[in-house]
């Protein structure tokens, strides 16, 4: 191959690489529940043309939507409506609700199995989980949990569901196959959000009543550490060695090292921050600010807010609200 030909191939490779990078970046979106706004705001977190994060769609969802769980393949988002007593299913590519499944009780926290189903919904009033197959909406099963189950997380192998039981100060471990409560772990006061590490070995609860985070060894089913954070912690996001915790009353995000448990910083965000999640590349963390109606972007390296997007009235984004590339 001649020099000109090799140069042309190299140039083409660079162009294709750049195009692939842009396509990959463009696929990352936030699906933010605006509870009093009765909608889900969709934010393009990367921008197809290198632009900063921006609002690109609003999807009407009645019943004051709060909880959100985007499937791992990125194709669907599942939204709970506590007042409307329903689970809405959103086609993320079409950006529209394709199903609305009636539920009983007080549906709040939500998580989806790695395979895309079933979907687990915390019934705030019923001390139970509602187990929903979105393709068979009439066949709803239940599993026991503690009082006022809030945040939910599913282990990477799909074998267990962890429920933060706010009014029992516990975390329930539920066998996903048998739908039985197989362990109860005592944590801090009023646990609300719960997040699992990528490998499923550690769980972290944000305890709104004791202003701390409980660190759980999932295999041992025991708390192995407690980390003090800010006032009224709501949820936890993990990226690399760092944990990020939204402090509702302080308007801040506490950051600590998950290995040493030492504090690494405090980031001032909007007023009353709630939902929080890390981006796919681990370079940004996104925070929904309830009273400011905004989504903040935190740069993980500098621990500073680098962007703020208006998203709608009362954003909660309680759960896994980031959509990444859909798998083929």
C-alpha positions as CSV (number, residue, x, y, z in Angstrom):
1,X,0.0,0.0,0.0
2,X,1.4,3.4,-1.0
3,X,1.9,6.3,1.3
4,X,-1.2,8.2,0.0
5,X,-3.4,5.1,0.4
6,X,-2.1,4.5,3.9
7,X,-2.8,8.2,4.7
8,X,-6.3,7.9,3.3
9,X,-7.0,4.8,5.4
10,X,-5.6,6.5,8.5
11,X,-7.7,9.6,7.9
12,X,-10.8,7.5,7.4
13,X,-10.1,5.6,10.6
14,X,-9.8,8.8,12.5
15,X,-13.1,10.1,11.0
16,X,-14.9,6.8,11.9
17,X,-13.5,6.9,15.4
18,X,-14.6,10.4,15.9
19,X,-18.1,9.5,14.6
20,X,-18.3,6.5,16.9
21,X,-17.3,8.6,19.8
22,X,-19.9,11.2,19.1
23,X,-22.6,8.5,18.6
24,X,-21.6,6.9,21.8
25,X,-21.6,10.2,23.7
26,X,-25.0,11.2,22.3
27,X,-26.7,8.1,23.6
28,X,-26.3,9.0,27.3
29,X,-29.4,10.6,28.6
30,X,-31.0,11.4,31.9
31,X,-34.7,10.5,32.5
32,X,-35.6,12.8,35.4
33,X,-38.9,12.4,37.2
34,X,-40.5,15.8,37.8
35,X,-43.0,14.9,40.6
36,X,-45.3,17.9,40.9
37,X,-44.7,18.6,37.2
38,X,-46.2,15.2,36.3
39,X,-43.6,14.5,33.6
40,X,-40.3,13.0,32.9
41,X,-37.7,15.4,31.6
42,X,-35.1,13.9,29.2
43,X,-31.7,15.5,29.2
44,X,-29.0,14.8,26.6
45,X,-26.0,14.6,28.8
46,X,-23.3,14.7,26.1
47,X,-24.7,16.5,23.1
48,X,-24.6,15.2,19.5
49,X,-22.5,18.2,18.4
50,X,-20.3,18.6,21.5
51,X,-22.8,20.9,23.1
52,X,-23.2,20.8,26.9
53,X,-26.1,18.9,28.6
54,X,-29.5,20.2,27.5
55,X,-33.1,19.4,27.8
56,X,-34.4,17.6,24.7
57,X,-37.9,16.2,25.6
58,X,-40.7,16.2,28.2
59,X,-42.8,13.1,28.6
60,X,-46.1,13.5,30.3
61,X,-46.6,11.0,33.2
62,X,-49.6,11.6,35.5
63,X,-49.8,10.7,39.2
64,X,-46.8,12.6,40.5
65,X,-43.9,10.4,39.2
66,X,-41.0,9.8,41.6
67,X,-39.1,6.6,41.1
68,X,-37.2,5.7,38.0
69,X,-35.3,2.7,36.7
70,X,-33.8,2.5,33.2
71,X,-33.1,-1.0,32.0
72,X,-29.5,-2.1,31.4
73,X,-30.1,-2.3,27.6
74,X,-31.3,1.3,27.6
75,X,-34.5,0.6,25.8
76,X,-37.1,1.2,28.5
77,X,-37.5,3.4,31.6
78,X,-39.9,2.4,34.4
79,X,-41.5,5.2,36.3
80,X,-43.5,4.9,39.6
81,X,-46.4,7.3,40.3
82,X,-47.2,7.2,44.1
83,X,-50.4,9.3,43.8
84,X,-51.5,7.7,40.5
85,X,-50.8,4.2,41.8
86,X,-49.2,3.0,38.6
87,X,-46.0,1.9,36.8
88,X,-45.4,3.7,33.5
89,X,-43.2,2.1,30.9
90,X,-41.4,4.5,28.6
91,X,-39.8,3.6,25.2
92,X,-36.6,5.6,25.6
93,X,-35.9,5.9,21.9
94,X,-39.4,7.0,21.0
95,X,-39.6,9.1,24.2
96,X,-43.2,8.1,24.9
97,X,-45.2,6.1,27.4
98,X,-46.1,2.7,25.9
99,X,-47.8,1.1,28.9
100,X,-49.3,2.2,32.2
101,X,-49.7,-0.7,34.7
102,X,-52.1,-0.1,37.6
103,X,-50.7,-1.0,41.0
104,X,-52.0,-0.9,44.6
105,X,-50.6,0.7,47.7
106,X,-47.9,3.4,47.4
107,X,-45.5,2.6,44.6
108,X,-42.2,4.5,45.2
109,X,-38.8,3.0,44.7
110,X,-38.2,0.9,41.6
111,X,-35.5,-1.4,40.2
112,X,-35.3,-3.6,37.2
113,X,-33.5,-7.0,36.9
114,X,-30.4,-7.1,34.7
115,X,-32.3,-9.1,32.1
116,X,-34.9,-6.3,31.8
117,X,-37.6,-8.1,33.7
118,X,-39.1,-8.4,36.2
119,X,-39.4,-4.9,37.6
120,X,-39.5,-4.5,41.4
121,X,-41.6,-1.7,43.0
122,X,-41.5,-0.7,46.6
123,X,-44.9,-0.4,48.2
124,X,-44.4,2.4,50.7
125,X,-47.7,1.6,52.5
126,X,-47.7,-2.2,52.3
127,X,-44.3,-3.4,53.6
128,X,-43.8,-5.4,50.4
129,X,-42.4,-5.4,46.9
130,X,-44.6,-5.6,43.9
131,X,-43.1,-7.8,41.2
132,X,-44.1,-6.8,37.7
133,X,-43.4,-8.5,34.3
134,X,-44.0,-5.5,32.0
135,X,-44.9,-7.9,29.2
136,X,-47.5,-9.7,31.4
137,X,-48.9,-6.8,33.4
138,X,-51.8,-8.8,34.8
139,X,-49.6,-11.2,36.6
140,X,-48.3,-9.1,39.5
141,X,-46.6,-11.0,42.4
142,X,-45.5,-9.8,45.8
143,X,-42.6,-10.3,48.2
144,X,-42.3,-9.2,51.8
145,X,-40.2,-6.3,52.9
146,X,-39.9,-4.0,56.0
147,X,-41.9,-1.0,56.9
148,X,-42.0,1.8,54.3
149,X,-39.7,0.2,51.7
150,X,-38.1,3.0,49.7
151,X,-35.0,2.5,47.6
152,X,-34.3,-0.8,45.8
153,X,-31.3,-2.4,44.2
154,X,-30.8,-5.7,42.4
155,X,-27.6,-7.7,42.6
156,X,-25.7,-8.0,39.3
157,X,-26.6,-11.6,38.9
158,X,-30.3,-10.9,39.5
159,X,-30.4,-13.3,42.5
160,X,-31.3,-10.8,45.2
161,X,-33.2,-7.6,45.7
162,X,-32.2,-5.2,48.5
163,X,-34.8,-2.9,50.0
164,X,-34.2,0.1,52.2
165,X,-37.0,-0.1,54.8
166,X,-37.3,3.5,56.0
167,X,-39.5,3.0,59.1
168,X,-37.8,-0.1,60.3
169,X,-34.2,1.2,60.0
170,X,-33.3,-2.0,58.1
171,X,-32.4,-3.4,54.7
172,X,-34.3,-6.4,53.6
173,X,-32.6,-9.0,51.4
174,X,-35.1,-10.8,49.2
175,X,-34.5,-13.9,47.2
176,X,-35.6,-13.0,43.7
177,X,-36.5,-16.6,42.7
178,X,-38.5,-17.5,45.7
179,X,-39.7,-14.0,46.6
180,X,-38.8,-14.6,50.2
181,X,-37.2,-12.3,52.7
182,X,-34.0,-14.1,53.6
183,X,-32.2,-11.6,55.7
184,X,-32.7,-8.3,57.7
185,X,-29.8,-6.0,58.2
186,X,-30.0,-3.2,60.7
187,X,-28.6,0.1,59.4
188,X,-28.8,3.8,60.4
189,X,-32.0,5.7,61.1
190,X,-34.5,6.1,58.2
191,X,-32.6,4.6,55.3
192,X,-34.0,5.8,52.0
193,X,-31.7,5.4,48.9
194,X,-29.7,2.3,48.5
195,X,-26.9,1.7,45.9
196,X,-24.9,-1.4,45.1
197,X,-21.3,-1.4,43.9
198,X,-20.7,-2.6,40.4
199,X,-19.6,-6.0,41.5
200,X,-22.4,-6.4,44.0
201,X,-20.2,-6.9,47.1
202,X,-21.1,-3.7,48.9
203,X,-24.3,-1.8,49.4
204,X,-24.6,1.8,50.6
205,X,-27.7,3.3,52.3
206,X,-28.4,7.0,52.7
207,X,-29.9,7.3,56.2
208,X,-32.0,10.5,56.4
209,X,-32.6,10.2,60.2
210,X,-29.0,9.8,61.3
211,X,-27.1,11.8,58.7
212,X,-24.9,9.0,57.7
213,X,-24.3,6.2,55.2
214,X,-24.2,2.5,56.2
215,X,-21.8,0.3,54.3
216,X,-23.0,-3.2,53.9
217,X,-21.1,-6.4,53.1
218,X,-23.7,-8.1,51.0
219,X,-22.3,-11.6,51.3
220,X,-22.0,-11.4,55.1
221,X,-25.3,-9.5,55.3
222,X,-23.8,-7.1,57.8
223,X,-22.9,-3.4,58.2
224,X,-19.1,-3.1,58.1
225,X,-18.8,0.7,58.4
226,X,-20.8,3.9,59.0
227,X,-19.8,7.2,57.3
228,X,-21.0,10.6,58.5
229,X,-22.3,12.9,55.8
230,X,-24.4,16.0,55.6
231,X,-28.0,16.9,56.7
232,X,-30.7,14.5,55.5
233,X,-28.8,12.3,53.0
234,X,-31.1,11.0,50.3
235,X,-29.2,8.8,47.8
236,X,-25.7,7.6,46.9
237,X,-23.9,7.4,43.6
238,X,-20.6,5.5,43.1
239,X,-17.8,6.0,40.5
240,X,-14.3,4.7,40.8
241,X,-13.1,4.9,44.4
242,X,-15.6,7.6,45.3
243,X,-19.1,7.8,46.8
244,X,-21.3,10.8,46.3
245,X,-24.2,11.5,48.7
246,X,-26.9,14.1,48.2
247,X,-27.7,16.1,51.4
248,X,-31.2,17.4,51.1
249,X,-31.2,20.0,53.9
250,X,-27.6,21.2,53.2
251,X,-27.8,21.7,49.4
252,X,-24.6,19.8,49.1
253,X,-23.1,16.5,48.0
254,X,-20.7,14.7,50.4
255,X,-17.8,12.8,48.7
256,X,-15.9,10.0,50.4
257,X,-13.4,7.3,49.5
258,X,-15.0,3.9,49.5
259,X,-11.7,2.2,50.4
260,X,-10.5,4.4,53.2
261,X,-13.9,5.9,54.1
262,X,-12.2,9.2,54.5
263,X,-14.0,12.4,53.3
264,X,-12.8,13.7,49.9
265,X,-14.8,16.9,49.6
266,X,-18.1,18.7,49.7
267,X,-19.8,20.0,46.6
268,X,-22.4,22.8,46.7
269,X,-25.2,22.1,44.2
270,X,-28.8,23.3,44.0
271,X,-31.4,23.6,46.7
272,X,-32.7,20.3,48.2
273,X,-30.7,17.7,46.1
274,X,-32.2,14.3,45.8
275,X,-31.6,11.8,43.0
276,X,-28.0,11.2,42.0
277,X,-26.2,9.0,39.5
278,X,-22.8,8.7,37.8
279,X,-22.2,8.8,34.0
280,X,-21.0,5.8,32.1
281,X,-17.4,7.0,31.9
282,X,-17.2,7.9,35.5
283,X,-16.2,11.5,34.8
284,X,-19.4,13.2,35.8
285,X,-22.0,12.8,38.5
286,X,-25.6,14.2,38.0
287,X,-27.8,15.6,40.7
288,X,-31.5,16.4,40.6
289,X,-32.3,19.5,42.7
290,X,-35.9,19.4,43.9
291,X,-36.4,23.1,44.9
292,X,-34.2,24.5,42.1
293,X,-35.9,22.5,39.3
294,X,-32.4,21.7,37.9
295,X,-30.0,19.0,37.1
296,X,-26.4,19.7,38.2
297,X,-23.3,18.1,36.6
298,X,-20.4,17.5,38.9
299,X,-16.9,17.0,37.5
300,X,-15.4,14.0,39.4
301,X,-11.8,15.2,39.1
302,X,-12.3,18.8,40.3
303,X,-15.4,18.1,42.5
304,X,-17.0,21.2,41.1
305,X,-20.4,21.8,39.4
306,X,-19.6,22.4,35.7
307,X,-23.1,22.6,34.3
308,X,-26.7,23.2,35.3
309,X,-29.8,22.4,33.3
310,X,-33.4,23.5,34.0
311,X,-35.5,20.3,33.9
312,X,-39.0,21.1,35.2
313,X,-41.0,21.3,38.4
314,X,-39.8,19.3,41.4
315,X,-37.2,16.9,40.0
316,X,-36.6,13.8,42.1
317,X,-35.0,11.2,39.8
318,X,-35.1,8.6,42.6
319,X,-33.3,5.6,41.2
320,X,-31.2,4.6,38.2
321,X,-32.1,7.5,35.9
322,X,-29.2,7.4,33.4
323,X,-29.8,5.8,29.9
324,X,-26.7,4.5,28.1
325,X,-26.2,2.9,24.7
326,X,-28.9,0.4,23.9
327,X,-27.4,-3.1,23.4
328,X,-28.1,-4.8,20.0
